[in-house]
């Protein structure tokens, strides 16, 4: 899904005022920044989906990047985004020990459109916001395993293998969760669409 606008990038304590650099064979920090910092926005997006709170998401990303940096020596170089997301997910689960957590979702699809044939009007903008809000609310209503799977697959565009690695379950389980999540979304959204069509003048 191209053209998505990411959330505001959190300010991480160890990266403030620095730029990503090319990998430095002699420096673990340079390698870490070059490999992992490009995924910071996506990590924050995922954390915000999970926490439904920007401040909590920043704390989760901060903890995840620190944990990732300390564990970077064991990273084998495959699928860095999925590896980082697994750490973000674990940090989120750790945070649930001290707070009740619910999963949220960003303004889904609002920025994934191509160029419009005609300029937007206030009415069309409002309609899109309502549609995005309805989709977000509907996905939030899904049970957590299905919600997590649909976010990672449809919004972050990860492979089944990567999602399975993040969730720690077999690929077949991920495929089953995605199929069920899509079915639940259809069942929840289609009746609303039908009701709106009938109510339209």
Backbone as CSV, one residue per row, in Angstrom:
resi,resn,N_x,N_y,N_z,CA_x,CA_y,CA_z,C_x,C_y,C_z
1,UNK,0.861,-1.190,0.000,0.000,0.000,0.000,0.892,1.233,0.000
2,UNK,1.085,1.780,-1.162,2.017,2.883,-1.293,1.358,4.185,-0.918
3,UNK,2.200,5.166,-0.561,1.705,6.499,-0.314,1.166,6.710,1.071
4,UNK,1.387,5.740,1.991,0.863,5.924,3.334,1.678,6.952,4.082
5,UNK,1.014,7.784,4.838,1.700,8.754,5.675,1.934,8.137,7.041
6,UNK,3.159,8.167,7.491,3.475,7.556,8.777,3.163,8.525,9.908
7,UNK,3.119,7.976,11.106,2.916,8.805,12.279,4.142,9.663,12.536
8,UNK,3.980,10.633,13.432,5.094,11.458,13.861,6.177,10.574,14.454
9,UNK,7.401,10.773,14.021,8.500,9.942,14.492,8.864,10.303,15.927
10,UNK,8.924,9.325,16.821,9.286,9.620,18.212,10.746,9.989,18.324
11,UNK,11.057,10.783,19.331,12.438,11.165,19.604,13.024,10.136,20.556
12,UNK,13.944,9.345,20.038,14.583,8.336,20.858,15.838,8.914,21.486
13,UNK,16.075,8.566,22.735,17.166,9.164,23.482,18.512,8.904,22.826
14,UNK,18.698,7.703,22.283,20.013,7.385,21.745,20.203,7.843,20.316
15,UNK,19.115,8.360,19.671,19.241,8.778,18.281,19.024,10.273,18.090
16,UNK,18.699,11.008,19.151,18.420,12.433,19.019,19.635,13.162,18.466
17,UNK,19.410,13.977,17.430,20.474,14.796,16.888,21.444,14.035,16.018
18,UNK,21.127,12.786,15.671,22.034,12.005,14.850,21.368,11.637,13.542
19,UNK,22.204,11.332,12.548,21.694,10.861,11.274,22.129,9.425,11.062
20,UNK,21.320,8.682,10.265,21.712,7.322,9.937,22.966,7.362,9.080
21,UNK,23.876,6.437,9.295,25.128,6.391,8.563,25.251,5.054,7.868
22,UNK,26.185,4.978,6.938,26.421,3.721,6.248,26.994,2.705,7.221
23,UNK,26.749,1.417,6.980,27.251,0.400,7.876,28.749,0.511,8.074
24,UNK,29.165,0.381,9.290,30.580,0.461,9.651,30.992,-0.886,10.211
25,UNK,31.791,-1.654,9.469,32.169,-2.984,9.936,32.823,-2.966,11.298
26,UNK,33.456,-1.874,11.660,34.167,-1.807,12.931,33.290,-1.272,14.044
27,UNK,32.088,-0.833,13.730,31.255,-0.223,14.763,29.867,-0.804,14.808
28,UNK,29.523,-1.453,15.929,28.196,-2.043,16.073,27.124,-0.969,16.042
29,UNK,27.419,0.200,16.621,26.413,1.257,16.651,26.104,1.752,15.249
30,UNK,27.135,1.923,14.430,26.906,2.356,13.053,26.088,1.345,12.282
31,UNK,26.396,0.067,12.454,25.633,-0.979,11.787,24.177,-0.963,12.249
32,UNK,23.993,-0.837,13.554,22.635,-0.849,14.098,21.816,0.305,13.535
33,UNK,22.392,1.489,13.544,21.660,2.663,13.055,21.345,2.535,11.573
34,UNK,22.284,2.005,10.797,22.062,1.877,9.361,20.998,0.842,9.045
35,UNK,20.927,-0.225,9.823,19.994,-1.313,9.545,18.621,-1.058,10.156
36,UNK,18.592,-0.522,11.378,17.336,-0.451,12.125,16.626,0.898,12.060
37,UNK,17.359,1.999,12.017,16.693,3.304,12.042,15.744,3.531,10.863
38,UNK,16.014,2.969,9.673,15.025,3.150,8.595,13.648,2.568,8.929
39,UNK,13.568,1.702,9.918,12.294,1.085,10.292,11.673,1.741,11.531
40,UNK,12.204,2.876,11.948,11.702,3.518,13.159,10.243,3.946,13.009
41,UNK,9.908,4.569,11.885,8.525,5.023,11.687,7.555,3.848,11.722
42,UNK,7.918,2.761,11.027,7.047,1.592,10.997,6.909,0.983,12.387
43,UNK,8.002,0.966,13.148,7.950,0.431,14.508,7.015,1.270,15.374
44,UNK,7.083,2.588,15.211,6.201,3.463,15.986,4.748,3.272,15.576
45,UNK,4.512,3.146,14.258,3.146,2.898,13.792,2.582,1.629,14.431
46,UNK,3.361,0.563,14.396,2.915,-0.713,14.948,2.659,-0.592,16.447
47,UNK,3.563,0.098,17.150,3.387,0.289,18.599,2.131,1.093,18.883
48,UNK,1.850,2.082,18.041,0.650,2.883,18.269,-0.609,2.068,17.978
49,UNK,-0.556,1.198,16.954,-1.693,0.317,16.708,-1.982,-0.527,17.945
50,UNK,-0.917,-1.025,18.552,-1.071,-1.905,19.701,-1.517,-1.154,20.949
51,UNK,-0.894,-0.015,21.210,-1.128,0.692,22.471,-2.301,1.661,22.416
52,UNK,-2.624,2.163,21.218,-3.698,3.148,21.063,-3.440,4.382,21.913
53,UNK,-2.182,4.745,22.034,-1.796,5.904,22.841,-0.422,6.359,22.356
54,UNK,-0.318,7.579,21.801,0.964,8.036,21.255,2.092,8.047,22.281
55,UNK,1.804,8.491,23.494,2.853,8.561,24.512,3.331,7.164,24.899
56,UNK,2.386,6.247,25.078,2.754,4.867,25.416,3.525,4.247,24.255
57,UNK,3.119,4.539,23.029,3.818,4.004,21.859,5.265,4.471,21.827
58,UNK,5.498,5.732,22.168,6.872,6.225,22.208,7.689,5.473,23.248
59,UNK,7.097,5.215,24.412,7.801,4.454,25.449,8.123,3.045,24.957
60,UNK,7.169,2.440,24.266,7.382,1.089,23.757,8.514,1.071,22.732
61,UNK,8.513,2.043,21.819,9.554,2.096,20.793,10.915,2.368,21.425
62,UNK,10.939,3.262,22.418,12.189,3.541,23.119,12.754,2.253,23.729
63,UNK,11.894,1.535,24.437,12.336,0.295,25.069,12.737,-0.739,24.018
64,UNK,11.979,-0.798,22.916,12.264,-1.787,21.874,13.610,-1.514,21.207
65,UNK,13.888,-0.245,20.908,15.155,0.065,20.251,16.336,-0.177,21.186
66,UNK,16.172,0.126,22.445,17.250,-0.156,23.397,17.479,-1.665,23.508
67,UNK,16.378,-2.410,23.569,16.495,-3.868,23.647,17.103,-4.421,22.361
68,UNK,16.693,-3.864,21.229,17.233,-4.314,19.951,18.730,-4.018,19.857
69,UNK,19.137,-2.856,20.337,20.558,-2.496,20.285,21.391,-3.455,21.128
70,UNK,20.862,-3.782,22.317,21.600,-4.692,23.193,21.669,-6.106,22.622
71,UNK,20.666,-6.465,21.805,20.610,-7.817,21.239,21.141,-7.874,19.815
72,UNK,21.643,-6.770,19.308,21.999,-6.686,17.898,23.114,-7.656,17.529
73,UNK,23.936,-8.005,18.489,25.012,-8.945,18.205,24.501,-10.307,17.782
74,UNK,23.262,-10.649,18.196,22.684,-11.924,17.816,21.842,-11.861,16.557
75,UNK,21.698,-10.661,15.969,20.910,-10.518,14.750,21.678,-11.098,13.578
76,UNK,21.017,-11.971,12.778,21.693,-12.685,11.695,21.581,-11.992,10.347
77,UNK,20.913,-10.858,10.290,20.863,-10.095,9.053,19.649,-10.341,8.187
78,UNK,18.763,-11.251,8.599,17.565,-11.548,7.808,16.349,-10.806,8.353
79,UNK,15.563,-10.208,7.463,14.286,-9.567,7.806,14.411,-8.639,9.008
80,UNK,15.176,-7.560,8.908,15.346,-6.669,10.067,14.049,-6.052,10.563
81,UNK,13.118,-5.738,9.657,11.857,-5.135,10.080,11.056,-6.109,10.927
82,UNK,10.974,-7.358,10.482,10.240,-8.358,11.251,10.915,-8.624,12.590
83,UNK,12.236,-8.649,12.594,12.984,-8.860,13.842,12.686,-7.734,14.829
84,UNK,12.689,-6.492,14.330,12.398,-5.349,15.188,10.952,-5.368,15.659
85,UNK,10.025,-5.708,14.765,8.612,-5.759,15.142,8.365,-6.791,16.232
86,UNK,9.078,-7.908,16.187,8.925,-8.918,17.233,9.325,-8.344,18.585
87,UNK,10.357,-7.522,18.597,10.789,-6.891,19.845,9.775,-5.855,20.295
88,UNK,9.250,-5.070,19.349,8.202,-4.095,19.686,7.004,-4.802,20.303
89,UNK,6.598,-5.907,19.702,5.451,-6.659,20.217,5.732,-7.168,21.632
90,UNK,6.928,-7.670,21.862,7.270,-8.161,23.199,7.277,-7.027,24.223
91,UNK,7.762,-5.862,23.824,7.753,-4.712,24.732,6.326,-4.280,25.037
92,UNK,5.459,-4.343,24.038,4.049,-4.028,24.272,3.440,-5.009,25.262
93,UNK,3.689,-6.300,25.054,3.148,-7.304,25.966,3.682,-7.103,27.380
94,UNK,4.948,-6.712,27.483,5.504,-6.412,28.812,4.780,-5.238,29.456
95,UNK,4.424,-4.238,28.629,3.758,-3.060,29.176,2.356,-3.385,29.682
96,UNK,1.765,-4.455,29.168,0.421,-4.831,29.605,0.399,-5.365,31.031
97,UNK,1.562,-5.707,31.531,1.615,-6.199,32.906,1.241,-5.097,33.899
98,UNK,1.460,-3.839,33.492,1.191,-2.726,34.396,0.039,-1.835,33.951
99,UNK,-0.508,-2.090,32.777,-1.631,-1.264,32.318,-2.537,-2.104,31.448
100,UNK,-3.797,-1.722,31.401,-4.741,-2.411,30.522,-4.531,-1.880,29.119
101,UNK,-4.210,-2.750,28.193,-3.899,-2.311,26.835,-4.961,-2.708,25.852
102,UNK,-5.214,-1.841,24.920,-6.104,-2.145,23.806,-5.388,-1.755,22.536
103,UNK,-5.725,-2.411,21.473,-5.077,-2.167,20.199,-5.849,-1.126,19.424
104,UNK,-5.140,-0.154,18.868,-5.771,0.857,18.042,-5.301,0.744,16.612
105,UNK,-5.772,1.615,15.794,-5.389,1.597,14.402,-5.362,3.023,13.896
106,UNK,-4.393,3.296,13.015,-4.289,4.644,12.469,-5.385,4.909,11.451
107,UNK,-5.363,6.069,10.891,-6.372,6.467,9.910,-6.160,5.642,8.651
108,UNK,-6.788,4.456,8.612,-6.478,3.461,7.599,-6.923,3.925,6.229
109,UNK,-5.979,3.876,5.282,-6.329,4.102,3.900,-6.543,5.548,3.516
110,UNK,-6.472,6.478,4.469,-6.788,7.862,4.138,-5.780,8.465,3.184
111,UNK,-4.520,7.937,3.211,-3.474,8.497,2.375,-2.979,7.490,1.354
112,UNK,-3.729,6.405,1.136,-3.298,5.369,0.212,-4.004,5.499,-1.128
113,UNK,-4.514,6.656,-1.435,-5.244,6.857,-2.677,-4.339,7.480,-3.734
114,UNK,-4.690,7.269,-4.988,-3.990,7.929,-6.071,-4.513,9.338,-6.245
115,UNK,-4.066,10.000,-7.328,-4.509,11.362,-7.574,-5.993,11.366,-7.898
116,UNK,-6.691,12.346,-7.385,-8.124,12.468,-7.631,-8.366,13.150,-8.977
117,UNK,-9.416,12.707,-9.639,-9.736,13.323,-10.928,-10.239,14.743,-10.734
118,UNK,-10.904,14.990,-9.606,-11.432,16.311,-9.321,-10.951,16.750,-7.943
119,UNK,-10.876,18.066,-7.719,-10.444,18.546,-6.400,-11.388,18.067,-5.308
120,UNK,-10.819,17.848,-4.132,-11.638,17.434,-2.996,-12.575,18.560,-2.591
121,UNK,-13.744,18.171,-2.164,-14.698,19.120,-1.595,-14.791,18.836,-0.106
122,UNK,-15.301,19.765,0.686,-15.487,19.484,2.114,-16.305,18.231,2.361
123,UNK,-17.299,17.988,1.488,-18.153,16.812,1.663,-17.383,15.517,1.435
124,UNK,-16.564,15.472,0.368,-15.815,14.243,0.091,-14.753,14.001,1.152
125,UNK,-14.133,15.057,1.631,-13.142,14.911,2.702,-13.804,14.353,3.956
126,UNK,-14.973,14.890,4.279,-15.697,14.425,5.466,-16.116,12.960,5.300
127,UNK,-16.565,12.605,4.091,-16.969,11.219,3.847,-15.793,10.265,4.030
128,UNK,-14.617,10.652,3.517,-13.449,9.787,3.652,-13.039,9.633,5.110
129,UNK,-13.124,10.728,5.857,-12.774,10.649,7.273,-13.729,9.726,8.013
130,UNK,-15.009,9.810,7.662,-15.996,8.934,8.296,-15.740,7.479,7.947
131,UNK,-15.397,7.215,6.657,-15.114,5.846,6.237,-13.883,5.303,6.959
132,UNK,-12.836,6.131,7.048,-11.616,5.698,7.720,-11.866,5.438,9.195
133,UNK,-12.655,6.312,9.819,-12.972,6.126,11.230,-13.782,4.856,11.448
134,UNK,-14.716,4.590,10.550,-15.540,3.383,10.673,-14.677,2.134,10.526
135,UNK,-13.745,2.147,9.545,-12.864,1.002,9.350,-11.958,0.811,10.559
136,UNK,-11.414,1.915,11.067,-10.549,1.834,12.239,-11.306,1.260,13.430
137,UNK,-12.501,1.764,13.663,-13.306,1.271,14.787,-13.643,-0.208,14.619
138,UNK,-13.906,-0.607,13.381,-14.263,-1.998,13.132,-13.072,-2.916,13.394
139,UNK,-11.888,-2.521,12.930,-10.705,-3.354,13.165,-10.376,-3.389,14.649
140,UNK,-10.574,-2.285,15.334,-10.329,-2.267,16.779,-11.237,-3.245,17.516
141,UNK,-12.394,-3.535,16.937,-13.342,-4.424,17.601,-12.970,-5.898,17.434
142,UNK,-12.023,-6.206,16.539,-11.625,-7.593,16.336,-10.830,-8.098,17.543
143,UNK,-10.928,-9.378,17.855,-10.074,-9.946,18.904,-8.600,-9.747,18.560
144,UNK,-7.763,-9.616,19.567,-6.373,-9.200,19.369,-5.596,-10.033,18.356
145,UNK,-5.637,-11.378,18.371,-4.831,-12.125,17.395,-5.196,-11.801,15.951
146,UNK,-6.493,-11.617,15.676,-6.930,-11.314,14.321,-6.605,-9.861,13.952
147,UNK,-6.730,-8.987,14.926,-6.425,-7.572,14.720,-4.947,-7.400,14.397
148,UNK,-4.100,-8.064,15.164,-2.661,-7.977,14.935,-2.294,-8.505,13.557
149,UNK,-2.873,-9.634,13.175,-2.554,-10.233,11.884,-2.956,-9.328,10.728
150,UNK,-4.142,-8.730,10.794,-4.615,-7.897,9.693,-3.801,-6.615,9.583
151,UNK,-3.363,-6.062,10.721,-2.541,-4.852,10.695,-1.183,-5.143,10.061
152,UNK,-0.545,-6.226,10.480,0.786,-6.544,9.968,0.750,-6.912,8.490
153,UNK,-0.306,-7.588,8.054,-0.384,-8.011,6.656,-0.853,-6.897,5.737
154,UNK,-1.963,-6.251,6.079,-2.581,-5.297,5.166,-2.003,-3.887,5.268
155,UNK,-1.547,-3.498,6.441,-1.018,-2.143,6.606,0.501,-2.100,6.512
156,UNK,1.171,-3.047,7.161,2.633,-3.070,7.115,3.169,-3.936,5.995
157,UNK,2.283,-4.692,5.340,2.631,-5.481,4.156,3.750,-6.481,4.422
158,UNK,3.736,-7.096,5.593,4.712,-8.130,5.896,4.265,-9.459,5.297
159,UNK,5.228,-10.337,5.071,4.916,-11.661,4.537,4.334,-12.545,5.628
160,UNK,3.712,-13.653,5.204,3.198,-14.607,6.182,4.324,-15.112,7.088
161,UNK,5.471,-15.360,6.497,6.606,-15.868,7.266,7.044,-14.859,8.319
162,UNK,7.094,-13.583,7.940,7.510,-12.550,8.887,6.492,-12.389,10.011
163,UNK,5.208,-12.419,9.665,4.168,-12.292,10.688,4.225,-13.477,11.640
164,UNK,4.455,-14.668,11.094,4.559,-15.858,11.937,5.731,-15.735,12.897
165,UNK,6.835,-15.167,12.417,7.995,-14.983,13.280,7.687,-13.990,14.401
166,UNK,6.989,-12.910,14.066,6.648,-11.897,15.066,5.717,-12.467,16.126
167,UNK,4.685,-13.190,15.671,3.672,-13.711,16.592,4.104,-14.995,17.290
168,UNK,5.141,-15.647,16.751,5.603,-16.881,17.354,4.664,-18.050,17.153
169,UNK,4.000,-18.081,15.996,3.068,-19.177,15.681,3.366,-19.668,14.264
170,UNK,2.866,-20.865,13.889,3.096,-21.376,12.530,2.434,-20.500,11.468
171,UNK,2.970,-20.593,10.238,2.418,-19.827,9.125,0.959,-20.196,8.887
172,UNK,0.628,-21.470,9.038,-0.753,-21.893,8.847,-1.707,-21.192,9.797
173,UNK,-1.255,-20.953,11.018,-2.080,-20.236,11.995,-2.303,-18.799,11.546
174,UNK,-1.262,-18.173,11.015,-1.382,-16.795,10.521,-2.366,-16.740,9.360
175,UNK,-2.270,-17.664,8.437,-3.188,-17.688,7.293,-4.630,-17.874,7.761
176,UNK,-4.816,-18.725,8.752,-6.158,-18.942,9.297,-6.675,-17.687,9.985
177,UNK,-5.812,-17.004,10.750,-6.226,-15.773,11.430,-6.594,-14.691,10.427
178,UNK,-5.814,-14.584,9.348,-6.107,-13.564,8.344,-7.426,-13.847,7.639
179,UNK,-7.657,-15.104,7.309,-8.915,-15.452,6.652,-10.093,-15.136,7.564
180,UNK,-9.960,-15.468,8.822,-11.041,-15.204,9.770,-11.215,-13.701,9.988
181,UNK,-10.099,-12.967,10.066,-10.178,-11.520,10.271,-10.880,-10.843,9.101
182,UNK,-10.549,-11.253,7.881,-11.202,-10.672,6.709,-12.685,-10.999,6.684
183,UNK,-13.017,-12.222,7.072,-14.424,-12.613,7.124,-15.184,-11.774,8.150
184,UNK,-14.586,-11.580,9.321,-15.236,-10.781,10.357,-15.410,-9.336,9.906
185,UNK,-14.404,-8.787,9.209,-14.516,-7.414,8.718,-15.673,-7.294,7.727
186,UNK,-15.775,-8.255,6.828,-16.886,-8.221,5.860,-18.229,-8.295,6.573
187,UNK,-18.319,-9.175,7.544,-19.583,-9.341,8.255,-19.958,-8.087,9.034
188,UNK,-18.950,-7.374,9.534,-19.221,-6.172,10.323,-19.475,-4.948,9.455
189,UNK,-18.776,-4.864,8.310,-18.865,-3.666,7.480,-20.018,-3.717,6.485
190,UNK,-20.272,-4.863,5.902,-21.299,-4.934,4.861,-22.693,-4.574,5.355
191,UNK,-23.116,-5.024,6.546,-24.449,-4.594,7.017,-24.555,-3.083,7.180
192,UNK,-23.454,-2.440,7.598,-23.480,-0.982,7.729,-23.624,-0.328,6.365
193,UNK,-22.901,-0.852,5.355,-23.004,-0.289,4.003,-24.427,-0.426,3.466
194,UNK,-25.028,-1.593,3.693,-26.391,-1.819,3.212,-27.378,-0.891,3.893
195,UNK,-27.211,-0.690,5.192,-28.112,0.190,5.931,-27.971,1.628,5.443
196,UNK,-26.732,2.056,5.132,-26.536,3.427,4.655,-27.157,3.615,3.278
197,UNK,-27.068,2.583,2.410,-27.668,2.698,1.088,-29.182,2.815,1.174
198,UNK,-29.765,2.060,2.096,-31.219,2.119,2.242,-31.680,3.464,2.817
199,UNK,-30.820,4.052,3.658,-31.185,5.323,4.283,-30.938,6.511,3.368
200,UNK,-30.155,6.295,2.316,-29.823,7.402,1.406,-31.078,7.832,0.638
201,UNK,-31.238,9.152,0.412,-32.410,9.647,-0.320,-32.379,9.229,-1.789
